Amino acid sequence: DTRLGEWRDPFILEENGKTYMILGGTRLPKDEHGYPAISLYEAMNDDYTEWKFKGILFEYKDVKTPSIECPNIAKFKDKWVIFISPHKEVEYFVGQADLENCTFTVEAHDYYDFSNQFYATNILTEDNGRKIMWGSIVDTFKDSVGWQCCLSLPRILDLDEEKNILMQRPAPELETLRGE
């Protein structure tokens, strides 16, 4: 009974021994356009050739946003953060997620990057729990000089769970690139 449009940008994660995938897009119908949404799927085998639709994990009822692109989700201790690229500045939502029952309860919302040139985030979670994020540098100027779609420098993410504020800093490994 759930219709999805603009189905795109898979992001894979593991939680409690299960593999999940989220996809950005639009849930239909809402008038003719739909609501921006993130759908959730569970891998049914180790080859990732069979997936079970769990439902809509997140809806963004901003009528100015056509769809969700490049959704990411990451767990920080007891909280989850969803990142979206909604055809403008990257936004994030802090809250509680239950992937088994396909629920996400928003506790806070803010912007991750205020420029219109950082887009399409991706997160890597290391074995020690450290979260590293990259994004695409999107040069929206007509006279671009070569930065279009290059990856950003890696950023280390952390969450102030008391204030529900995402914190970021340059990866310390970047110091090895510095000279005198």
C-alpha positions in Angstrom: 0.0 0.0 0.0 3.0 2.3 0.1 4.0 4.0 -3.2 7.5 5.4 -3.6 8.9 7.7 -6.2 12.4 8.9 -7.0 13.8 5.8 -5.3 17.6 6.4 -5.0 20.9 6.7 -3.2 21.2 3.5 -1.1 23.1 3.6 2.3 23.9 0.3 4.0 24.3 -0.2 7.8 24.5 -3.0 10.3 22.7 -3.1 13.6 22.1 -6.0 16.0 23.5 -8.5 13.6 21.3 -7.5 10.8 22.0 -5.5 7.6 19.7 -2.7 6.6 19.5 -0.3 3.6 17.9 3.1 3.5 16.9 4.8 0.3 15.9 8.4 -0.3 12.9 9.5 -2.4 9.3 10.5 -2.1 6.3 8.8 -0.6 3.2 9.1 -2.8 0.6 10.5 -2.8 0.5 14.0 -1.3 -1.4 15.9 -3.9 0.6 15.0 -7.0 4.1 15.3 -5.6 4.4 13.3 -2.4 6.4 13.8 0.7 10.2 13.5 0.9 10.8 10.2 2.6 13.4 7.6 3.6 12.4 3.9 3.1 14.0 1.1 5.1 14.8 -2.4 3.9 16.4 -5.5 5.6 18.7 -7.9 3.8 17.2 -11.4 3.8 20.4 -13.2 2.8 24.2 -12.7 3.0 24.5 -12.1 -0.8 22.3 -9.0 -0.5 20.1 -10.3 -3.4 16.9 -10.3 -1.4 15.5 -7.4 0.6 12.4 -7.0 2.7 10.6 -3.6 2.7 10.2 -2.6 6.4 8.4 0.7 5.8 8.9 4.4 5.8 11.5 5.3 8.4 11.3 9.1 8.1 9.2 11.6 6.3 10.1 15.3 5.8 6.9 17.3 5.4 8.6 20.4 4.1 6.5 21.3 1.0 9.5 23.2 -0.5 11.7 20.1 -0.6 11.0 17.8 -3.6 12.7 14.7 -2.3 15.5 13.3 -0.1 18.8 12.6 -1.7 21.8 10.8 -0.2 20.3 9.8 3.2 22.7 8.5 5.8 22.0 7.3 9.3 24.5 6.7 12.1 24.2 5.6 15.8 26.0 7.7 18.4 25.8 5.8 21.8 22.0 5.9 22.5 20.9 8.3 19.8 20.6 8.1 16.0 21.3 10.9 13.5 19.8 11.0 10.0 21.5 13.2 7.4 19.7 14.3 4.3 20.6 16.3 1.2 17.2 18.0 0.3 18.3 19.9 -2.8 19.8 22.6 -0.5 22.0 22.7 2.6 22.6 19.3 4.3 20.3 18.9 7.3 20.4 16.4 10.2 17.8 15.0 12.6 18.7 13.6 16.0 16.4 11.1 17.6 15.5 7.6 18.6 15.4 4.8 15.9 14.0 1.3 16.1 15.0 -0.3 12.9 13.2 -3.6 13.6 9.9 -1.7 13.9 10.8 1.0 11.4 10.4 4.0 13.6 12.4 7.2 14.0 11.3 9.8 16.6 12.8 13.3 15.9 14.2 15.1 19.0 16.2 17.8 17.3 16.8 19.2 13.8 19.6 21.5 12.5 21.9 22.1 9.5 25.1 20.2 9.1 26.7 22.6 6.6 25.4 26.1 5.8 26.9 26.4 2.3 25.1 25.3 -0.8 28.3 23.7 -2.0 28.6 20.7 0.3 26.3 17.9 -0.7 25.7 14.1 -0.9 27.3 13.1 2.4 28.6 9.6 3.2 29.6 8.2 6.6 32.1 5.5 7.5 31.9 4.0 11.0 35.2 2.5 12.1 35.4 -0.5 14.4 36.2 1.8 17.3 33.0 3.7 16.7 34.6 6.8 15.2 32.4 8.4 12.5 34.0 9.9 9.4 32.0 11.9 7.0 32.8 13.1 3.4 30.6 15.1 1.1 30.7 16.2 -2.5 31.9 19.7 -3.3 29.3 21.1 -5.7 30.4 24.3 -7.4 27.2 26.1 -8.5 29.0 28.9 -10.2 29.1 29.1 -14.0 32.8 29.6 -14.3 33.9 26.6 -12.3 37.6 25.9 -12.2 37.7 22.2 -11.4 36.2 21.7 -8.0 32.9 20.3 -9.2 32.0 17.0 -7.5 35.4 16.6 -5.7 35.2 15.0 -2.3 35.5 17.2 0.8 38.2 16.7 3.4 37.1 14.1 5.9 35.3 15.3 9.0 35.1 13.5 12.4 31.6 13.5 13.8 30.4 13.4 17.4 27.1 14.1 19.1 26.5 16.1 22.2 23.6 13.8 23.4 22.7 16.2 26.2 22.1 19.1 23.8 21.3 17.0 20.6 24.0 19.0 18.7 26.2 17.4 16.1 29.9 18.4 16.4 32.5 18.1 13.6 36.2 18.6 13.3 38.8 17.9 10.6 40.2 14.4 10.7 43.5 14.6 12.7 45.2 12.5 9.9 45.1 15.6 7.8 48.0 17.0 9.8 50.3 14.6 8.0 49.6 16.6 4.8 51.0 19.9 6.3 54.5 21.1 5.6 56.6 23.8 7.1 
